[in-house]
Amino acid sequence: MIFSDNETTDYFEIMALIDSFAEANSAKISLNNDKLFYAIKRIYADFPCIDGAQNANVFKKSAAFTCEFIGEQIVESFECEMSDKLKKIPNNGNQILAFHIVSTMLCGATVQDGNKIIENSIHLSSHSYVDIIDALTGITAQGSFKLVTVLFEQLVYKTNPDLQYDVVEL
């Protein structure tokens, strides 16, 4: 599930995902919890889509969260075993955690008016993962929301091709 329509529930779900990431990766993570909570509140109050957060699909919700999380630099310190290529990316903890949270929450989420479920998690090569983490550096809700929405949608469709509809050959 992605965003429960309750800010407090969302906050605790996100914190649980961060804790599980830290435990699974022996990571040491320090967050600005106030920034995280206010970023979640802002998503509900100023959702960057005409129909608002309540009527947005999971890809738009994922993008809004990712843009807010990275744009606000929620992660204050991040120590984790990672490749040299990831280490070279500025503020990599924000991108790595935001991507982890969203990709975890997307698996099992419903799409197309609740008719279909995302059954397969996002699968990427190591090279693509590094490139995506790098590409997410410096994103903002105003400047990146639409592109990040399409990114998540296409990543999900790549591993769940039966979900894509109205496919046209270009």
C-alpha positions as a Markdown table, in Angstrom:
| # | Residue | x | y | z |
|---|---|---|---|---|
| 1 | Met | 0.0 | 0.0 | 0.0 |
| 2 | Ile | 1.2 | 3.5 | -0.7 |
| 3 | Phe | -0.1 | 6.3 | 1.5 |
| 4 | Ser | -3.0 | 5.4 | 3.7 |
| 5 | Asp | -4.7 | 8.8 | 3.6 |
| 6 | Asn | -3.5 | 9.3 | 7.2 |
| 7 | Glu | -0.4 | 11.3 | 7.7 |
| 8 | Thr | 0.6 | 9.6 | 11.0 |
| 9 | Thr | 0.1 | 6.1 | 9.7 |
| 10 | Asp | 2.2 | 7.0 | 6.6 |
| 11 | Tyr | 4.9 | 8.4 | 8.9 |
| 12 | Phe | 5.1 | 5.1 | 10.9 |
| 13 | Glu | 5.0 | 2.9 | 7.8 |
| 14 | Ile | 7.9 | 4.9 | 6.3 |
| 15 | Met | 9.9 | 4.7 | 9.5 |
| 16 | Ala | 9.3 | 1.0 | 9.7 |
| 17 | Leu | 10.7 | 0.6 | 6.2 |
| 18 | Ile | 13.7 | 2.7 | 7.0 |
| 19 | Asp | 14.3 | 0.6 | 10.1 |
| 20 | Ser | 14.0 | -2.6 | 8.1 |
| 21 | Phe | 16.5 | -1.2 | 5.5 |
| 22 | Ala | 18.9 | -0.3 | 8.3 |
| 23 | Glu | 18.6 | -3.7 | 9.9 |
| 24 | Ala | 19.0 | -5.7 | 6.6 |
| 25 | Asn | 22.0 | -3.6 | 5.5 |
| 26 | Ser | 23.7 | -3.0 | 8.8 |
| 27 | Ala | 23.2 | 0.7 | 8.1 |
| 28 | Lys | 23.5 | 3.6 | 10.4 |
| 29 | Ile | 20.9 | 6.2 | 9.5 |
| 30 | Ser | 20.1 | 9.6 | 11.0 |
| 31 | Leu | 17.0 | 11.4 | 9.9 |
| 32 | Asn | 15.4 | 14.7 | 10.6 |
| 33 | Asn | 12.1 | 13.3 | 11.8 |
| 34 | Asp | 10.4 | 16.7 | 11.8 |
| 35 | Lys | 11.3 | 17.2 | 8.1 |
| 36 | Leu | 9.9 | 13.8 | 7.3 |
| 37 | Phe | 6.6 | 14.4 | 9.0 |
| 38 | Tyr | 6.2 | 17.8 | 7.5 |
| 39 | Ala | 7.1 | 16.5 | 4.0 |
| 40 | Ile | 4.3 | 13.9 | 4.4 |
| 41 | Lys | 1.9 | 16.7 | 5.5 |
| 42 | Arg | 3.0 | 18.8 | 2.5 |
| 43 | Ile | 2.2 | 15.9 | 0.1 |
| 44 | Tyr | -1.4 | 15.9 | 1.4 |
| 45 | Ala | -1.7 | 19.7 | 1.4 |
| 46 | Asp | 0.0 | 20.6 | -1.8 |
| 47 | Phe | -0.1 | 17.5 | -4.0 |
| 48 | Pro | 1.3 | 18.4 | -7.4 |
| 49 | Cys | -1.6 | 17.0 | -9.3 |
| 50 | Ile | -5.0 | 18.6 | -10.0 |
| 51 | Asp | -7.1 | 15.8 | -8.4 |
| 52 | Gly | -5.1 | 15.8 | -5.1 |
| 53 | Ala | -3.4 | 13.0 | -3.2 |
| 54 | Gln | -6.6 | 11.1 | -2.5 |
| 55 | Asn | -7.4 | 10.6 | -6.2 |
| 56 | Ala | -3.8 | 10.1 | -7.5 |
| 57 | Asn | -2.6 | 6.8 | -8.7 |
| 58 | Val | 0.3 | 4.9 | -6.9 |
| 59 | Phe | 2.9 | 6.2 | -9.4 |
| 60 | Lys | 2.0 | 9.9 | -8.7 |
| 61 | Lys | 2.0 | 9.2 | -5.0 |
| 62 | Ser | 5.3 | 7.5 | -5.2 |
| 63 | Ala | 6.8 | 10.4 | -7.2 |
| 64 | Ala | 5.4 | 13.0 | -4.8 |
| 65 | Phe | 7.0 | 11.2 | -1.9 |
| 66 | Thr | 10.3 | 10.7 | -3.6 |
| 67 | Cys | 10.6 | 14.3 | -4.7 |
| 68 | Glu | 9.7 | 15.6 | -1.2 |
| 69 | Phe | 12.0 | 13.1 | 0.6 |
| 70 | Ile | 15.0 | 13.9 | -1.6 |
| 71 | Gly | 14.2 | 17.6 | -2.1 |
| 72 | Glu | 14.0 | 18.1 | 1.6 |
| 73 | Gln | 17.2 | 16.1 | 2.4 |
| 74 | Ile | 15.5 | 14.1 | 5.1 |
| 75 | Val | 18.6 | 11.9 | 5.7 |
| 76 | Glu | 21.2 | 13.7 | 7.8 |
| 77 | Ser | 23.8 | 10.9 | 7.8 |
| 78 | Phe | 23.9 | 7.5 | 6.1 |
| 79 | Glu | 26.5 | 4.8 | 6.6 |
| 80 | Cys | 26.0 | 1.6 | 4.7 |
| 81 | Glu | 28.0 | -0.9 | 2.8 |
| 82 | Met | 27.7 | 0.1 | -0.9 |
| 83 | Ser | 29.6 | 0.1 | -4.2 |
| 84 | Asp | 32.2 | 2.7 | -4.9 |
| 85 | Lys | 30.0 | 4.1 | -7.7 |
| 86 | Leu | 27.2 | 4.7 | -5.2 |
| 87 | Lys | 29.6 | 6.3 | -2.7 |
| 88 | Lys | 30.5 | 9.0 | -5.3 |
| 89 | Ile | 26.9 | 10.2 | -5.5 |
| 90 | Pro | 26.2 | 13.3 | -3.4 |
| 91 | Asn | 23.6 | 12.8 | -0.6 |
| 92 | Asn | 23.2 | 9.2 | -1.7 |
| 93 | Gly | 21.3 | 8.2 | 1.5 |
| 94 | Asn | 18.3 | 10.3 | 0.5 |
| 95 | Gln | 18.0 | 8.8 | -2.9 |
| 96 | Ile | 18.7 | 5.2 | -1.8 |
| 97 | Leu | 16.2 | 5.3 | 1.0 |
| 98 | Ala | 13.5 | 7.1 | -1.0 |
| 99 | Phe | 13.9 | 4.6 | -3.8 |
| 100 | His | 13.9 | 1.7 | -1.3 |
| 101 | Ile | 10.7 | 2.9 | 0.4 |
| 102 | Val | 8.8 | 3.5 | -2.9 |
| 103 | Ser | 9.9 | 0.3 | -4.6 |
| 104 | Thr | 8.9 | -1.7 | -1.4 |
| 105 | Met | 5.5 | 0.0 | -1.1 |
| 106 | Leu | 4.7 | -0.4 | -4.8 |
| 107 | Cys | 4.9 | -4.1 | -4.7 |
| 108 | Gly | 1.4 | -5.2 | -3.8 |
| 109 | Ala | -0.2 | -1.9 | -4.5 |
| 110 | Thr | -3.2 | -1.7 | -6.8 |
| 111 | Val | -3.3 | 0.1 | -10.1 |
| 112 | Gln | -6.0 | 0.9 | -12.7 |
| 113 | Asp | -8.8 | 1.8 | -10.3 |
| 114 | Gly | -7.9 | -1.0 | -8.0 |
| 115 | Asn | -8.5 | -3.7 | -10.6 |
| 116 | Lys | -4.9 | -5.0 | -10.8 |
| 117 | Ile | -2.1 | -5.6 | -8.3 |
| 118 | Ile | 1.6 | -5.0 | -8.7 |
| 119 | Glu | 2.8 | -8.5 | -8.1 |
| 120 | Asn | 6.5 | -8.4 | -9.1 |
| 121 | Ser | 8.9 | -6.0 | -7.4 |
| 122 | Ile | 11.1 | -3.7 | -9.5 |
| 123 | His | 14.2 | -5.6 | -10.8 |
| 124 | Leu | 17.2 | -3.6 | -12.1 |
| 125 | Ser | 20.8 | -4.3 | -13.1 |
| 126 | Ser | 23.4 | -2.9 | -10.8 |
| 127 | His | 24.3 | -0.4 | -13.4 |
| 128 | Ser | 20.7 | 0.8 | -13.9 |
| 129 | Tyr | 20.3 | 1.1 | -10.1 |
| 130 | Val | 23.3 | 3.3 | -9.7 |
| 131 | Asp | 22.2 | 5.4 | -12.7 |
| 132 | Ile | 18.7 | 5.9 | -11.2 |
| 133 | Ile | 20.1 | 6.8 | -7.7 |
| 134 | Asp | 22.4 | 9.3 | -9.5 |
| 135 | Ala | 19.5 | 10.7 | -11.6 |
| 136 | Leu | 17.4 | 11.3 | -8.5 |
| 137 | Thr | 20.0 | 13.6 | -7.1 |
| 138 | Gly | 18.6 | 17.1 | -6.7 |
| 139 | Ile | 15.1 | 16.4 | -7.7 |
| 140 | Thr | 12.2 | 18.6 | -6.5 |
| 141 | Ala | 8.5 | 18.3 | -6.5 |
| 142 | Gln | 8.1 | 21.3 | -8.8 |
| 143 | Gly | 10.7 | 20.4 | -11.3 |
| 144 | Ser | 10.7 | 16.6 | -11.3 |
| 145 | Phe | 7.3 | 15.2 | -10.3 |
| 146 | Lys | 6.1 | 14.3 | -13.8 |
| 147 | Leu | 9.3 | 12.6 | -14.9 |
| 148 | Val | 9.6 | 10.7 | -11.6 |
| 149 | Thr | 6.0 | 9.5 | -12.0 |
| 150 | Val | 6.8 | 8.1 | -15.5 |
| 151 | Leu | 10.0 | 6.5 | -14.2 |
| 152 | Phe | 8.2 | 4.5 | -11.5 |
| 153 | Glu | 5.4 | 3.6 | -13.9 |
| 154 | Gln | 7.8 | 2.2 | -16.5 |
| 155 | Leu | 9.9 | 0.4 | -13.9 |
| 156 | Val | 6.8 | -1.3 | -12.6 |
| 157 | Tyr | 5.5 | -2.1 | -16.1 |
| 158 | Lys | 8.9 | -3.6 | -17.0 |
| 159 | Thr | 8.6 | -6.3 | -14.4 |
| 160 | Asn | 4.7 | -6.5 | -14.6 |
| 161 | Pro | 4.0 | -6.2 | -18.3 |
| 162 | Asp | 0.4 | -7.4 | -17.9 |
| 163 | Leu | -0.5 | -4.2 | -16.0 |
| 164 | Gln | 0.3 | -1.9 | -18.9 |
| 165 | Tyr | -2.8 | -0.9 | -21.0 |
| 166 | Asp | -3.4 | 1.0 | -24.2 |
| 167 | Val | 0.0 | 0.0 | -25.5 |
| 168 | Val | 1.0 | 1.6 | -28.8 |
| 169 | Glu | 4.0 | 0.8 | -30.9 |
| 170 | Leu | 6.2 | 3.9 | -31.5 |
